[in-house]
Amino acid sequence: MNIKHICILFGITAWANFSTAASTPEDCVAITDDAKRLACYDQFLKNRPAPSKSEPAAQPAKPVEPAKPAMPEQAQKPSPKAEVVSKKDKVNEFGSERIKEEETLEKITATALGEFAEWEKGMQIQLDNGQVWEITDLRPGYYKITNPTVTIEKGFMDSYNMNVKGRNKSYRVIRVE
């Protein structure tokens, strides 16, 4: 490669850089590299004509007054005491999220009303506390019992499992009522 080719390549590169100069600030916004974006803004501002100093800046004819609130000032401004109390509450509650979750029930124990033999999908079970649960588990089971004691526990991802006392099997259930 000789000097003539190098000069031509240099000229083409310089022309390409000049032709891609930003004509609007929006062109510079599209650039992701910080240094190149800053150079784009600098180049854009250099190419802009300087504002003439003979023209005065536009000013409003009258000073604009802020709009009057529709409610009285006392109703709009919260009392400083209320702000302090809410901040104290936030400070007192900080870190207690886990404690509050532990206060919720993880399981309930109740008596299922009726006589049961076939435990299968779609079967509704009325508990003595008034709740009604439906079996959604696809695996049926046979266990003949009258008014069994059942324990319903929280499972994975908001599911519930029901265990029947005396049976080493749990059924996935959902609450109907």
VEXZAPA-565519 format. One record per atom (N, C-alpha, C, CB): residue in one letter; x, y, z. Coordinates in steps of 0.02 Angstrom, whole numbers, padded with zeros to 5 digits, always signed. Glycine has a CB too. Layout:
aXYZ;...
***
This chain:
m+00043-00059+00000;m+00000+00000+00000;m+00045+00062+00000;m-00048+00000+00061;n+00031+00106-00045;n+00074+00165-00050;n+00041+00226-00016;n+00089+00181-00124;i+00076+00279-00017;i+00054+00340+00017;i-00009+00367-00014;i+00109+00394+00015;k-00017+00358-00078;k-00077+00383-00112;k-00140+00349-00084;k-00072+00371-00188;h-00137+00283-00075;h-00193+00247-00047;h-00207+00268+00025;h-00181+00172-00050;i-00156+00278+00063;i-00164+00299+00133;i-00198+00367+00137;i-00096+00301+00169;c-00177+00413+00093;c-00209+00480+00092;c-00283+00475+00072;c-00172+00526+00043;i-00298+00432+00025;i-00368+00424+00004;i-00410+00396+00061;i-00372+00378-00059;l-00384+00343+00095;l-00420+00315+00152;l-00429+00365+00208;l-00383+00253+00178;f-00378+00405+00221;f-00383+00457+00273;f-00437+00508+00254;f-00316+00491+00283;g-00438+00527+00191;g-00488+00576+00168;g-00559+00549+00173;g-00473+00596+00096;i-00568+00485+00155;i-00634+00454+00160;i-00656+00449+00233;i-00634+00384+00128;t-00611+00431+00277;t-00627+00426+00348;t-00645+00494+00377;t-00568+00397+00387;a-00608+00545+00359;a-00623+00613+00383;a-00690+00636+00356;a-00567+00662+00362;w-00705+00622+00293;w-00769+00643+00264;w-00827+00606+00298;w-00770+00629+00187;a-00817+00541+00314;a-00870+00502+00347;a-00883+00530+00416;a-00850+00427+00351;n-00832+00548+00453;n-00842+00577+00519;n-00877+00644+00515;n-00775+00585+00555;f-00859+00685+00465;f-00890+00750+00458;f-00964+00743+00438;f-00852+00793+00406;s-00979+00695+00395;s-01048+00687+00370;s-01093+00659+00424;s-01049+00643+00309;t-01066+00626+00474;t-01108+00598+00527;t-01113+00644+00587;t-01081+00531+00549;a-01091+00707+00580;a-01097+00754+00635;a-01171+00765+00651;a-01062+00821+00619;a-01185+00773+00714;a-01255+00780+00736;a-01284+00845+00712;a-01260+00774+00812;s-01344+00841+00686;s-01379+00902+00666;s-01430+00922+00719;s-01413+00893+00598;t-01449+00875+00763;t-01495+00889+00818;t-01471+00853+00881;t-01568+00866+00800;p-01493+00876+00939;p-01473+00842+01001;p-01499+00770+01003;p-01498+00880+01062;e-01554+00756+00968;e-01582+00688+00968;e-01533+00638+00936;e-01649+00686+00931;d-01493+00663+00887;d-01443+00620+00857;d-01391+00599+00908;d-01410+00655+00798;c-01374+00644+00953;c-01324+00629+01004;c-01352+00582+01057;c-01300+00694+01037;v-01417+00586+01071;v-01448+00544+01122;v-01443+00470+01102;v-01521+00563+01132;a-01444+00456+01038;a-01444+00387+01014;a-01376+00353+01023;a-01463+00385+00941;i-01323+00390+01037;i-01256+00362+01045;i-01250+00332+01114;i-01201+00417+01033;t-01227+00270+01119;t-01223+00235+01183;t-01157+00246+01219;t-01234+00161+01173;d-01102+00258+01183;d-01038+00269+01215;d-01036+00339+01244;d-00980+00258+01164;d-01018+00345+01309;d-01020+00410+01343;d-00973+00461+01311;d-01002+00401+01416;a-00912+00441+01297;a-00862+00488+01269;a-00884+00512+01200;a-00793+00455+01265;k-00909+00466+01159;k-00931+00485+01092;k-00993+00530+01095;k-00946+00423+01049;r-01038+00516+01143;r-01098+00558+01150;r-01079+00628+01171;r-01147+00527+01202;l-01031+00635+01218;l-01008+00701+01239;l-00975+00738+01181;l-00959+00694+01297;a-00934+00703+01141;a-00903+00734+01083;a-00956+00757+01033;a-00853+00686+01050;c-01010+00718+01026;c-01064+00736+00981;c-01098+00800+01003;c-01117+00679+00977;y-01112+00805+01069;y-01142+00868+01094;y-01095+00927+01084;y-01159+00860+01169;d-01030+00917+01096;d-00982+00971+01086;d-00981+00993+01014;d-00911+00949+01108;q-00980+00945+00968;q-00980+00961+00897;q-01044+00997+00877;q-00971+00897+00855;f-01100+00974+00904;f-01165+01006+00888;f-01165+01078+00911;f-01223+00967+00920;l-01140+01091+00972;l-01141+01159+00998;l-01092+01204+00961;l-01126+01158+01072;k-01037+01177+00936;k-00989+01217+00898;k-01019+01239+00831;k-00924+01178+00886;n-01059+01196+00801;n-01087+01210+00736;n-01148+01257+00739;n-01107+01146+00701;r-01177+01268+00797;r-01235+01311+00803;r-01214+01384+00798;r-01272+01299+00870;p-01254+01426+00765;p-01238+01497+00763;p-01249+01528+00832;p-01281+01534+00709;a-01206+01574+00850;a-01212+01607+00915;a-01274+01651+00917;a-01148+01649+00931;p-01310+01652+00972;p-01370+01695+00976;p-01349+01768+00976;p-01411+01679+01040;s-01389+01808+00941;s-01373+01879+00938;s-01389+01912+01006;s-01412+01915+00880;k-01344+01953+01029;k-01353+01983+01095;k-01397+02045+01092;k-01286+02001+01124;s-01413+02069+01032;s-01453+02130+01027;s-01526+02116+01043;s-01447+02159+00957;e-01549+02053+01035;e-01619+02038+01049;e-01626+02024+01124;e-01643+01977+01008;p-01674+02058+01157;p-01685+02044+01228;p-01720+01977+01236;p-01727+02101+01261;a-01709+01947+01291;a-01741+01883+01305;a-01815+01893+01315;a-01710+01849+01367;a-01854+01846+01292;a-01927+01852+01299;a-01946+01846+01372;a-01964+01798+01256;q-01987+01894+01395;q-02010+01893+01464;q-02086+01899+01464;q-01977+01949+01506;p-02118+01869+01512;p-02190+01875+01516;p-02211+01946+01531;p-02219+01827+01568;a-02270+01966+01506;a-02295+02033+01517;a-02310+02045+01590;a-02357+02046+01475;k-02342+01998+01623;k-02359+02004+01695;k-02327+01946+01731;k-02436+02005+01706;p-02307+01958+01793;p-02283+01900+01831;p-02342+01853+01845;p-02250+01924+01898;v-02330+01790+01838;v-02382+01740+01847;v-02385+01722+01921;v-02370+01678+01804;e-02446+01725+01948;e-02456+01707+02019;e-02473+01633+02022;e-02512+01750+02052;p-02450+01600+02075;p-02467+01529+02081;p-02543+01521+02092;p-02428+01497+02139;a-02569+01465+02069;a-02641+01453+02076;a-02658+01444+02150;a-02662+01390+02036;k-02715+01470+02169;k-02738+01464+02238;k-02764+01394+02250;k-02793+01518+02254;p-02747+01363+02305;p-02773+01297+02319;p-02848+01300+02335;p-02735+01265+02377;a-02882+01247+02315;a-02954+01244+02327;a-02970+01230+02400;a-02986+01191+02282;m-02924+01195+02434;m-02936+01178+02504;m-02898+01227+02549;m-02914+01104+02519;p-02919+01234+02611;p-02882+01277+02656;p-02812+01249+02667;p-02919+01283+02723;e-02766+01293+02687;e-02696+01273+02696;e-02687+01221+02750;e-02653+01334+02712;q-02728+01224+02802;q-02722+01176+02857;q-02737+01106+02833;q-02768+01195+02915;a-02784+01099+02786;a-02802+01032+02762;a-02747+01005+02716;a-02869+01035+02725;q-02710+01049+02682;q-02659+01026+02636;q-02595+01006+02671;q-02645+01078+02585;k-02575+01043+02720;k-02512+01030+02754;k-02522+00978+02809;k-02482+01095+02783;p-02487+00922+02805;p-02491+00875+02860;p-02454+00903+02920;p-02463+00806+02840;s-02478+00888+02977;s-02446+00914+03037;s-02378+00881+03044;s-02490+00902+03099;p-02329+00917+03070;p-02262+00888+03078;p-02263+00829+03125;p-02214+00941+03104;k-02309+00830+03173;k-02314+00775+03221;k-02334+00710+03186;k-02364+00792+03277;a-02380+00715+03137;a-02401+00656+03099;a-02343+00627+03059;a-02460+00673+03053;e-02301+00670+03030;e-02243+00646+02993;e-02195+00609+03038;e-02208+00704+02958;v-02183+00635+03097;v-02137+00604+03145;v-02164+00537+03167;v-02126+00650+03205;v-02229+00533+03180;v-02259+00470+03202;v-02253+00418+03148;v-02332+00481+03222;s-02268+00437+03086;s-02264+00387+03032;s-02192+00365+03022;s-02293+00416+02967;k-02144+00410+03030;k-02074+00390+03023;k-02054+00344+03080;k-02029+00453+03021;k-02079+00358+03141;k-02064+00313+03197;k-02093+00244+03184;k-02092+00343+03263;d-02155+00242+03157;d-02186+00178+03142;d-02144+00140+03091;d-02257+00187+03116;k-02120+00175+03040;k-02079+00142+02989;k-02015+00116+03020;k-02063+00190+02932;v-01985+00155+03065;v-01924+00133+03097;v-01938+00072+03141;v-01894+00190+03140;n-01993+00073+03177;n-02010+00016+03220;n-02026-00047+03180;n-02068+00033+03265;e-02054-00039+03119;e-02073-00096+03078;e-02014-00123+03037;e-02129-00077+03032;f-01959-00085+03034;f-01903-00105+02993;f-01876-00173+03016;f-01848-00052+02995;g-01871-00220+02970;g-01844-00286+02986;g-01894-00334+03015;g-01787-00278+03033;s-01955-00312+03026;s-02004-00357+03058;s-02047-00393+03007;s-02049-00317+03104;e-02030-00389+02942;e-02069-00422+02891;e-02070-00497+02903;e-02042-00407+02821;r-02014-00525+02919;r-02010-00597+02930;r-02049-00618+02991;r-01937-00619+02938;i-02050-00576+03042;i-02087-00592+03104;i-02161-00594+03089;i-02072-00539+03159;k-02186-00548+03049;k-02258-00546+03033;k-02277-00608+02993;k-02275-00483+02993;e-02235-00631+02948;e-02250-00691+02910;e-02254-00752+02954;e-02198-00701+02855;e-02213-00755+03006;e-02213-00812+03050;e-02276-00815+03092;e-02153-00810+03095;e-02312-00759+03100;e-02373-00758+03140;e-02431-00792+03104;e-02391-00687+03157;t-02427-00801+03038;t-02481-00832+03001;t-02481-00907+03015;t-02475-00818+02926;l-02540-00938+03006;l-02546-01010+03018;l-02511-01048+02962;l-02619-01030+03022;e-02476-01100+02981;e-02445-01144+02932;e-02487-01206+02919;e-02374-01164+02955;k-02530-01223+02969;k-02573-01281+02960;k-02633-01276+03006;k-02535-01346+02974;i-02687-01312+02987;i-02746-01316+03030;i-02763-01390+03038;i-02806-01276+03000;t-02794-01405+03094;t-02817-01474+03107;t-02891-01470+03121;t-02778-01507+03167;a-02930-01512+03088;a-03003-01512+03097;a-03029-01582+03084;a-03037-01460+03049;t-03094-01590+03095;t-03127-01654+03083;t-03167-01650+03019;t-03172-01674+03143;a-03156-01697+02974;a-03195-01701+02913;a-03261-01736+02928;a-03155-01738+02856;l-03316-01704+02909;l-03382-01731+02926;l-03405-01780+02873;l-03433-01673+02933;g-03424-01840+02894;g-03451-01890+02848;g-03412-01954+02848;g-03454-01862+02779;e-03435-01999+02804;e-03403-02064+02796;e-03366-02064+02729;e-03454-02122+02800;f-03303-02083+02731;f-03261-02081+02671;f-03231-02149+02658;f-03205-02028+02680;a-03224-02165+02594;a-03192-02227+02574;a-03143-02213+02517;a-03245-02280+02554;e-03168-02185+02463;e-03129-02172+02403;e-03107-02098+02405;e-03169-02188+02338;w-03042-02086+02407;w-03014-02018+02408;w-02989-02004+02337;w-02957-02009+02462;e-03027-01963+02298;e-03009-01952+02228;e-03019-01879+02209;e-03049-01998+02182;k-02994-01862+02149;k-02998-01794+02124;k-03071-01772+02118;k-02963-01788+02056;g-03085-01710+02140;g-03153-01682+02136;g-03194-01693+02198;g-03188-01711+02077;m-03171-01735+02243;m-03209-01749+02305;m-03206-01688+02351;m-03180-01812+02341;q-03264-01666+02376;q-03267-01609+02421;q-03273-01635+02493;q-03327-01563+02404;i-03235-01603+02537;i-03232-01623+02606;i-03254-01565+02650;i-03161-01647+02626;q-03308-01576+02688;q-03335-01525+02734;q-03301-01535+02802;q-03414-01531+02740;l-03272-01481+02828;l-03239-01484+02893;l-03286-01458+02947;l-03173-01444+02893;d-03271-01476+03010;d-03314-01454+03065;d-03309-01379+03078;d-03296-01492+03127;n-03259-01346+03052;n-03253-01273+03061;n-03290-01234+03007;n-03179-01252+03062;g-03325-01269+02961;g-03364-01236+02909;g-03328-01232+02842;g-03382-01168+02931;q-03265-01246+02839;q-03228-01242+02776;q-03243-01303+02733;q-03153-01237+02789;v-03241-01292+02667;v-03249-01347+02618;v-03188-01348+02574;v-03316-01338+02576;w-03156-01406+02569;w-03096-01415+02529;w-03109-01468+02476;w-03036-01436+02574;e-03077-01460+02418;e-03085-01507+02363;e-03018-01538+02345;e-03117-01473+02301;i-03017-01603+02335;i-02956-01638+02317;i-02941-01625+02243;i-02962-01715+02331;t-02880-01603+02229;t-02859-01590+02159;t-02805-01639+02138;t-02833-01518+02151;d-02784-01682+02183;d-02731-01731+02169;d-02757-01784+02121;d-02705-01763+02234;l-02716-01803+02073;l-02737-01852+02023;l-02730-01924+02049;l-02696-01844+01960;r-02693-01934+02104;r-02682-02002+02130;r-02737-02019+02180;r-02612-02008+02164;p-02783-02064+02162;p-02836-02082+02209;p-02810-02130+02262;p-02896-02113+02172;g-02849-02139+02314;g-02831-02186+02367;g-02894-02213+02399;g-02786-02152+02419;y-02888-02272+02429;y-02945-02303+02463;y-02928-02310+02537;y-02963-02372+02432;y-02970-02278+02579;y-02961-02283+02651;y-03028-02269+02683;y-02905-02232+02677;k-03060-02320+02708;k-03127-02313+02736;k-03122-02289+02808;k-03167-02380+02732;i-03156-02231+02820;i-03154-02201+02887;i-03214-02155+02895;i-03087-02162+02898;t-03236-02145+02957;t-03292-02100+02972;t-03266-02043+03016;t-03351-02138+03007;n-03284-01981+02997;n-03263-01920+03032;n-03189-01920+03051;n-03306-01912+03096;p-03145-01924+03000;p-03073-01926+03014;p-03047-01857+03035;p-03035-01951+02954;t-02992-01858+03071;t-02957-01796+03087;t-02908-01783+03030;t-02919-01801+03157;v-02912-01723+03002;v-02868-01705+02946;v-02826-01644+02965;v-02909-01691+02882;t-02768-01640+02936;t-02723-01583+02945;t-02710-01555+02875;t-02656-01602+02982;i-02723-01489+02867;i-02709-01457+02803;i-02651-01410+02813;i-02772-01418+02776;e-02597-01420+02774;e-02536-01381+02780;e-02523-01342+02716;e-02476-01427+02796;k-02489-01286+02724;k-02468-01248+02666;k-02412-01286+02631;k-02444-01176+02685;g-02417-01288+02565;g-02366-01322+02525;g-02325-01273+02485;g-02398-01373+02479;f-02295-01298+02434;f-02252-01259+02391;f-02294-01215+02345;f-02206-01304+02350;m-02274-01151+02337;m-02306-01103+02292;m-02381-01097+02304;m-02294-01124+02220;d-02400-01082+02365;d-02469-01070+02385;d-02515-01130+02373;d-02496-01011+02348;s-02489-01190+02375;s-02532-01249+02370;s-02545-01274+02441;s-02498-01304+02326;y-02593-01319+02448;y-02611-01346+02514;y-02614-01422+02508;y-02679-01317+02539;n-02590-01455+02561;n-02590-01528+02564;n-02630-01550+02624;n-02518-01556+02566;m-02673-01601+02614;m-02714-01627+02669;m-02689-01696+02688;m-02789-01628+02649;n-02676-01706+02752;n-02656-01771+02779;n-02713-01797+02821;n-02589-01765+02821;v-02729-01861+02812;v-02782-01894+02851;v-02747-01933+02906;v-02827-01940+02807;k-02771-01924+02969;k-02740-01958+03026;k-02747-02033+03017;k-02773-01934+03093;g-02692-02069+03027;g-02692-02141+03019;g-02674-02163+02948;g-02759-02169+03038;r-02663-02116+02904;r-02647-02132+02834;r-02582-02097+02817;r-02705-02109+02785;n-02536-02131+02788;n-02470-02103+02771;n-02470-02078+02699;n-02414-02156+02781;k-02519-02035+02683;k-02524-02007+02616;k-02556-01939+02622;k-02566-02054+02569;s-02532-01892+02581;s-02563-01826+02580;s-02593-01814+02512;s-02511-01770+02597;y-02647-01774+02511;y-02682-01756+02450;y-02677-01681+02440;y-02757-01780+02453;r-02665-01662+02378;r-02665-01590+02362;r-02737-01567+02359;r-02627-01575+02294;v-02752-01510+02394;v-02821-01486+02398;v-02822-01411+02385;v-02852-01502+02467;i-02883-01385+02368;i-02895-01313+02364;i-02957-01299+02405;i-02903-01290+02289;r-02960-01237+02431;r-03018-01219+02471;r-03074-01195+02424;r-02999-01164+02522;v-03133-01222+02434;v-03191-01204+02394;v-03233-01152+02432;v-03232-01266+02378;e-03244-01163+02495;e-03283-01117+02538;e-03247-01106+02602;e-03355-01144+02551;
***
